[in-house]
Amino acid sequence: MPYDIGLADSVREYLSEIPNIEVEEKEMFSVLNFMVNGKTCVCVSEEKLMLRFDPNRQEELYEWRGYETMLMKGKEYKGYCYINPEGYRDKKDFDYLLNICLDYNKVSKKSKKRTR
């Protein structure tokens, strides 16, 4: 299933209201990646939000309604998670989650470019 266009529009609209950021969208593997200032910030995967956040907040987000661990090669990927619709339907929750991503984006490092 491709990413949820309505959810992508909501993320797009929210990010468009934030001053002094550069947003780029990249479609990859049926996911829409919203890059802020050259770094992955939040993604839309099917009907889920995929968050990139400070790994020190992992415990806080474990308790979040709709939380789903992100696994990479069978291991938990710290600083990333999925949030199912029940966790972001409320506007306050949606805003809070995107702000967690934006806060981390300010201090996170860009991924190194791979050489081929």
FENGI-V883754 format. One record per pair of residues at least 12 apart in sequence whose C-alpha atoms are under 6 Angstrom apart, sorted by the first residue. I is the first residue (numbers start at 1). J is the second residue. If there is no record, write none. Layout:
i=(I	I)
j=(J	J)
This chain:
i=(2	2	3	3	3	3	4	4	22	22	23	23	31	31	32	39	41	48	48	49	49	50	50	51	51	52	52	52	53	53	53	54	54	55	55	65	66	66	66	66	67	68	68	69)
j=(30	46	31	44	45	46	46	47	36	37	35	36	44	45	44	110	101	83	84	82	83	81	82	80	81	79	80	101	79	101	104	79	104	78	79	87	83	84	86	87	83	81	82	81)
